[in-house]
Amino acid sequence: MSILDKIRGKAKQTTGQVVDDPSLRREGRQEERMGETKDELSRAQERAEAKAGEVADLERKTS
């Protein structure tokens, strides 16, 4: 789930800052970006499904 990826990523970044661990900060940033990318993908899928519905409606109207 993307929100969990974002939260987990932010927690790793913060922990990395506290313990001065650059690799943990980097891992946290990557995980947070992964959550954001999942959100973007989900929105794109929703838009595609909406367009598919519009096309299906137009096909029914023109048939």
Backbone as XML, in Angstrom:
<?xml version="1.0"?>
<chain id="A" units="angstrom">
  <residue number="1" name="MET">
    <atom name="N" x="0.845" y="-1.169" z="0.000"/>
    <atom name="CA" x="0.000" y="0.000" z="0.000"/>
    <atom name="C" x="0.894" y="1.237" z="0.000"/>
  </residue>
  <residue number="2" name="SER">
    <atom name="N" x="0.538" y="2.195" z="-0.810"/>
    <atom name="CA" x="1.430" y="3.331" z="-1.015"/>
    <atom name="C" x="1.598" y="4.207" z="0.225"/>
  </residue>
  <residue number="3" name="ILE">
    <atom name="N" x="0.537" y="4.382" z="0.997"/>
    <atom name="CA" x="0.661" y="5.232" z="2.183"/>
    <atom name="C" x="1.634" y="4.603" z="3.183"/>
  </residue>
  <residue number="4" name="LEU">
    <atom name="N" x="1.604" y="3.282" z="3.282"/>
    <atom name="CA" x="2.543" y="2.607" z="4.192"/>
    <atom name="C" x="3.981" y="2.752" z="3.699"/>
  </residue>
  <residue number="5" name="ASP">
    <atom name="N" x="4.164" y="2.686" z="2.379"/>
    <atom name="CA" x="5.506" y="2.885" z="1.821"/>
    <atom name="C" x="6.010" y="4.278" z="2.150"/>
  </residue>
  <residue number="6" name="LYS">
    <atom name="N" x="5.134" y="5.271" z="2.024"/>
    <atom name="CA" x="5.535" y="6.648" z="2.324"/>
    <atom name="C" x="5.890" y="6.810" z="3.799"/>
  </residue>
  <residue number="7" name="ILE">
    <atom name="N" x="5.059" y="6.257" z="4.671"/>
    <atom name="CA" x="5.302" y="6.375" z="6.116"/>
    <atom name="C" x="6.587" y="5.649" z="6.495"/>
  </residue>
  <residue number="8" name="ARG">
    <atom name="N" x="6.742" y="4.433" z="5.986"/>
    <atom name="CA" x="7.943" y="3.648" z="6.289"/>
    <atom name="C" x="9.188" y="4.361" z="5.759"/>
  </residue>
  <residue number="9" name="GLY">
    <atom name="N" x="9.077" y="4.930" z="4.561"/>
    <atom name="CA" x="10.205" y="5.661" z="3.985"/>
    <atom name="C" x="10.585" y="6.876" z="4.805"/>
  </residue>
  <residue number="10" name="LYS">
    <atom name="N" x="9.565" y="7.624" z="5.233"/>
    <atom name="CA" x="9.832" y="8.818" z="6.049"/>
    <atom name="C" x="10.475" y="8.423" z="7.372"/>
  </residue>
  <residue number="11" name="ALA">
    <atom name="N" x="10.004" y="7.314" z="7.968"/>
    <atom name="CA" x="10.573" y="6.849" z="9.235"/>
    <atom name="C" x="12.040" y="6.451" z="9.058"/>
  </residue>
  <residue number="12" name="LYS">
    <atom name="N" x="12.338" y="5.777" z="7.956"/>
    <atom name="CA" x="13.738" y="5.381" z="7.698"/>
    <atom name="C" x="14.616" y="6.607" z="7.481"/>
  </residue>
  <residue number="13" name="GLN">
    <atom name="N" x="14.080" y="7.597" z="6.757"/>
    <atom name="CA" x="14.864" y="8.818" z="6.543"/>
    <atom name="C" x="15.184" y="9.496" z="7.869"/>
  </residue>
  <residue number="14" name="THR">
    <atom name="N" x="14.173" y="9.607" z="8.716"/>
    <atom name="CA" x="14.355" y="10.260" z="10.018"/>
    <atom name="C" x="15.339" y="9.478" z="10.876"/>
  </residue>
  <residue number="15" name="THR">
    <atom name="N" x="15.191" y="8.171" z="10.899"/>
    <atom name="CA" x="16.114" y="7.336" z="11.669"/>
    <atom name="C" x="17.531" y="7.487" z="11.128"/>
  </residue>
  <residue number="16" name="GLY">
    <atom name="N" x="17.651" y="7.495" z="9.805"/>
    <atom name="CA" x="18.965" y="7.680" z="9.192"/>
    <atom name="C" x="19.601" y="9.001" z="9.569"/>
  </residue>
  <residue number="17" name="GLN">
    <atom name="N" x="18.788" y="10.042" z="9.685"/>
    <atom name="CA" x="19.316" y="11.348" z="10.098"/>
    <atom name="C" x="19.759" y="11.314" z="11.556"/>
  </residue>
  <residue number="18" name="VAL">
    <atom name="N" x="18.960" y="10.671" z="12.403"/>
    <atom name="CA" x="19.277" y="10.627" z="13.836"/>
    <atom name="C" x="20.565" y="9.845" z="14.079"/>
  </residue>
  <residue number="19" name="VAL">
    <atom name="N" x="20.711" y="8.703" z="13.409"/>
    <atom name="CA" x="21.893" y="7.863" z="13.641"/>
    <atom name="C" x="23.012" y="8.156" z="12.643"/>
  </residue>
  <residue number="20" name="ASP">
    <atom name="N" x="22.810" y="9.171" z="11.805"/>
    <atom name="CA" x="23.800" y="9.583" z="10.805"/>
    <atom name="C" x="24.200" y="8.413" z="9.905"/>
  </residue>
  <residue number="21" name="ASP">
    <atom name="N" x="23.174" y="7.796" z="9.276"/>
    <atom name="CA" x="23.378" y="6.657" z="8.376"/>
    <atom name="C" x="22.855" y="7.029" z="6.982"/>
  </residue>
  <residue number="22" name="PRO">
    <atom name="N" x="23.772" y="7.436" z="6.083"/>
    <atom name="CA" x="23.347" y="7.870" z="4.748"/>
    <atom name="C" x="22.613" y="6.773" z="3.961"/>
  </residue>
  <residue number="23" name="SER">
    <atom name="N" x="23.011" y="5.526" z="4.129"/>
    <atom name="CA" x="22.353" y="4.460" z="3.372"/>
    <atom name="C" x="20.910" y="4.272" z="3.831"/>
  </residue>
  <residue number="24" name="LEU">
    <atom name="N" x="20.645" y="4.446" z="5.109"/>
    <atom name="CA" x="19.274" y="4.342" z="5.624"/>
    <atom name="C" x="18.430" y="5.515" z="5.138"/>
  </residue>
  <residue number="25" name="ARG">
    <atom name="N" x="19.020" y="6.700" z="5.092"/>
    <atom name="CA" x="18.299" y="7.868" z="4.549"/>
    <atom name="C" x="17.962" y="7.631" z="3.080"/>
  </residue>
  <residue number="26" name="ARG">
    <atom name="N" x="18.930" y="7.126" z="2.329"/>
    <atom name="CA" x="18.726" y="6.853" z="0.900"/>
    <atom name="C" x="17.630" y="5.806" z="0.701"/>
  </residue>
  <residue number="27" name="GLU">
    <atom name="N" x="17.684" y="4.753" z="1.493"/>
    <atom name="CA" x="16.670" y="3.703" z="1.420"/>
    <atom name="C" x="15.286" y="4.271" z="1.745"/>
  </residue>
  <residue number="28" name="GLY">
    <atom name="N" x="15.233" y="5.153" z="2.710"/>
    <atom name="CA" x="13.967" y="5.794" z="3.067"/>
    <atom name="C" x="13.421" y="6.654" z="1.942"/>
  </residue>
  <residue number="29" name="ARG">
    <atom name="N" x="14.295" y="7.415" z="1.294"/>
    <atom name="CA" x="13.860" y="8.245" z="0.158"/>
    <atom name="C" x="13.330" y="7.367" z="-0.969"/>
  </residue>
  <residue number="30" name="GLN">
    <atom name="N" x="14.022" y="6.254" z="-1.238"/>
    <atom name="CA" x="13.579" y="5.344" z="-2.292"/>
    <atom name="C" x="12.212" y="4.745" z="-1.966"/>
  </residue>
  <residue number="31" name="GLU">
    <atom name="N" x="12.027" y="4.368" z="-0.732"/>
    <atom name="CA" x="10.753" y="3.778" z="-0.326"/>
    <atom name="C" x="9.624" y="4.812" z="-0.403"/>
  </residue>
  <residue number="32" name="GLU">
    <atom name="N" x="9.922" y="6.032" z="-0.021"/>
    <atom name="CA" x="8.915" y="7.087" z="-0.102"/>
    <atom name="C" x="8.547" y="7.358" z="-1.565"/>
  </residue>
  <residue number="33" name="ARG">
    <atom name="N" x="9.549" y="7.402" z="-2.440"/>
    <atom name="CA" x="9.286" y="7.593" z="-3.872"/>
    <atom name="C" x="8.464" y="6.441" z="-4.441"/>
  </residue>
  <residue number="34" name="MET">
    <atom name="N" x="8.734" y="5.230" z="-3.961"/>
    <atom name="CA" x="7.976" y="4.074" z="-4.421"/>
    <atom name="C" x="6.495" y="4.261" z="-4.070"/>
  </residue>
  <residue number="35" name="GLY">
    <atom name="N" x="6.205" y="4.754" z="-2.881"/>
    <atom name="CA" x="4.829" y="5.022" z="-2.488"/>
    <atom name="C" x="4.188" y="6.079" z="-3.367"/>
  </residue>
  <residue number="36" name="GLU">
    <atom name="N" x="4.933" y="7.125" z="-3.682"/>
    <atom name="CA" x="4.415" y="8.177" z="-4.555"/>
    <atom name="C" x="4.149" y="7.644" z="-5.952"/>
  </residue>
  <residue number="37" name="THR">
    <atom name="N" x="5.040" y="6.781" z="-6.438"/>
    <atom name="CA" x="4.860" y="6.188" z="-7.759"/>
    <atom name="C" x="3.637" y="5.282" z="-7.792"/>
  </residue>
  <residue number="38" name="LYS">
    <atom name="N" x="3.414" y="4.550" z="-6.727"/>
    <atom name="CA" x="2.223" y="3.707" z="-6.654"/>
    <atom name="C" x="0.956" y="4.559" z="-6.686"/>
  </residue>
  <residue number="39" name="ASP">
    <atom name="N" x="0.995" y="5.705" z="-6.007"/>
    <atom name="CA" x="-0.146" y="6.624" z="-6.043"/>
    <atom name="C" x="-0.401" y="7.115" z="-7.468"/>
  </residue>
  <residue number="40" name="GLU">
    <atom name="N" x="0.665" y="7.511" z="-8.153"/>
    <atom name="CA" x="0.536" y="7.991" z="-9.527"/>
    <atom name="C" x="-0.034" y="6.900" z="-10.428"/>
  </residue>
  <residue number="41" name="LEU">
    <atom name="N" x="0.450" y="5.682" z="-10.270"/>
    <atom name="CA" x="-0.038" y="4.558" z="-11.063"/>
    <atom name="C" x="-1.521" y="4.321" z="-10.803"/>
  </residue>
  <residue number="42" name="SER">
    <atom name="N" x="-1.911" y="4.378" z="-9.557"/>
    <atom name="CA" x="-3.312" y="4.179" z="-9.195"/>
    <atom name="C" x="-4.197" y="5.243" z="-9.828"/>
  </residue>
  <residue number="43" name="ARG">
    <atom name="N" x="-3.754" y="6.493" z="-9.795"/>
    <atom name="CA" x="-4.535" y="7.572" z="-10.417"/>
    <atom name="C" x="-4.629" y="7.378" z="-11.924"/>
  </residue>
  <residue number="44" name="ALA">
    <atom name="N" x="-3.542" y="6.957" z="-12.553"/>
    <atom name="CA" x="-3.552" y="6.722" z="-13.999"/>
    <atom name="C" x="-4.503" y="5.574" z="-14.350"/>
  </residue>
  <residue number="45" name="GLN">
    <atom name="N" x="-4.507" y="4.529" z="-13.542"/>
    <atom name="CA" x="-5.417" y="3.413" z="-13.783"/>
    <atom name="C" x="-6.866" y="3.861" z="-13.647"/>
  </residue>
  <residue number="46" name="GLU">
    <atom name="N" x="-7.154" y="4.696" z="-12.658"/>
    <atom name="CA" x="-8.511" y="5.205" z="-12.484"/>
    <atom name="C" x="-8.943" y="6.037" z="-13.682"/>
  </residue>
  <residue number="47" name="ARG">
    <atom name="N" x="-8.017" y="6.888" z="-14.197"/>
    <atom name="CA" x="-8.348" y="7.692" z="-15.378"/>
    <atom name="C" x="-8.596" y="6.800" z="-16.587"/>
  </residue>
  <residue number="48" name="ALA">
    <atom name="N" x="-7.780" y="5.760" z="-16.747"/>
    <atom name="CA" x="-7.947" y="4.842" z="-17.878"/>
    <atom name="C" x="-9.278" y="4.103" z="-17.779"/>
  </residue>
  <residue number="49" name="GLU">
    <atom name="N" x="-9.643" y="3.676" z="-16.593"/>
    <atom name="CA" x="-10.928" y="2.986" z="-16.413"/>
    <atom name="C" x="-12.092" y="3.918" z="-16.700"/>
  </residue>
  <residue number="50" name="ALA">
    <atom name="N" x="-11.967" y="5.181" z="-16.287"/>
    <atom name="CA" x="-13.023" y="6.158" z="-16.559"/>
    <atom name="C" x="-13.166" y="6.384" z="-18.060"/>
  </residue>
  <residue number="51" name="LYS">
    <atom name="N" x="-12.058" y="6.506" z="-18.759"/>
    <atom name="CA" x="-12.103" y="6.690" z="-20.213"/>
    <atom name="C" x="-12.687" y="5.460" z="-20.885"/>
  </residue>
  <residue number="52" name="ALA">
    <atom name="N" x="-12.336" y="4.271" z="-20.417"/>
    <atom name="CA" x="-12.888" y="3.044" z="-20.987"/>
    <atom name="C" x="-14.397" y="3.025" z="-20.796"/>
  </residue>
  <residue number="53" name="GLY">
    <atom name="N" x="-14.857" y="3.479" z="-19.657"/>
    <atom name="CA" x="-16.297" y="3.573" z="-19.418"/>
    <atom name="C" x="-16.963" y="4.555" z="-20.362"/>
  </residue>
  <residue number="54" name="GLU">
    <atom name="N" x="-16.323" y="5.694" z="-20.603"/>
    <atom name="CA" x="-16.861" y="6.684" z="-21.537"/>
    <atom name="C" x="-16.960" y="6.092" z="-22.936"/>
  </residue>
  <residue number="55" name="VAL">
    <atom name="N" x="-15.932" y="5.380" z="-23.364"/>
    <atom name="CA" x="-15.929" y="4.764" z="-24.688"/>
    <atom name="C" x="-17.047" y="3.727" z="-24.794"/>
  </residue>
  <residue number="56" name="ALA">
    <atom name="N" x="-17.206" y="2.938" z="-23.759"/>
    <atom name="CA" x="-18.261" y="1.919" z="-23.756"/>
    <atom name="C" x="-19.633" y="2.581" z="-23.850"/>
  </residue>
  <residue number="57" name="ASP">
    <atom name="N" x="-19.833" y="3.689" z="-23.139"/>
    <atom name="CA" x="-21.100" y="4.410" z="-23.196"/>
    <atom name="C" x="-21.352" y="4.949" z="-24.598"/>
  </residue>
  <residue number="58" name="LEU">
    <atom name="N" x="-20.328" y="5.525" z="-25.220"/>
    <atom name="CA" x="-20.475" y="6.052" z="-26.581"/>
    <atom name="C" x="-20.801" y="4.924" z="-27.562"/>
  </residue>
  <residue number="59" name="GLU">
    <atom name="N" x="-20.157" y="3.776" z="-27.394"/>
    <atom name="CA" x="-20.432" y="2.649" z="-28.291"/>
    <atom name="C" x="-21.880" y="2.190" z="-28.149"/>
  </residue>
  <residue number="60" name="ARG">
    <atom name="N" x="-22.387" y="2.171" z="-26.919"/>
    <atom name="CA" x="-23.782" y="1.764" z="-26.717"/>
    <atom name="C" x="-24.747" y="2.769" z="-27.346"/>
  </residue>
  <residue number="61" name="LYS">
    <atom name="N" x="-24.406" y="4.043" z="-27.248"/>
    <atom name="CA" x="-25.276" y="5.089" z="-27.795"/>
    <atom name="C" x="-25.293" y="5.074" z="-29.316"/>
  </residue>
  <residue number="62" name="THR">
    <atom name="N" x="-24.188" y="4.713" z="-29.934"/>
    <atom name="CA" x="-24.093" y="4.737" z="-31.396"/>
    <atom name="C" x="-24.501" y="3.403" z="-32.027"/>
  </residue>
  <residue number="63" name="SER">
    <atom name="N" x="-24.721" y="2.408" z="-31.224"/>
    <atom name="CA" x="-25.105" y="1.101" z="-31.785"/>
    <atom name="C" x="-26.578" y="1.002" z="-32.043"/>
  </residue>
</chain>
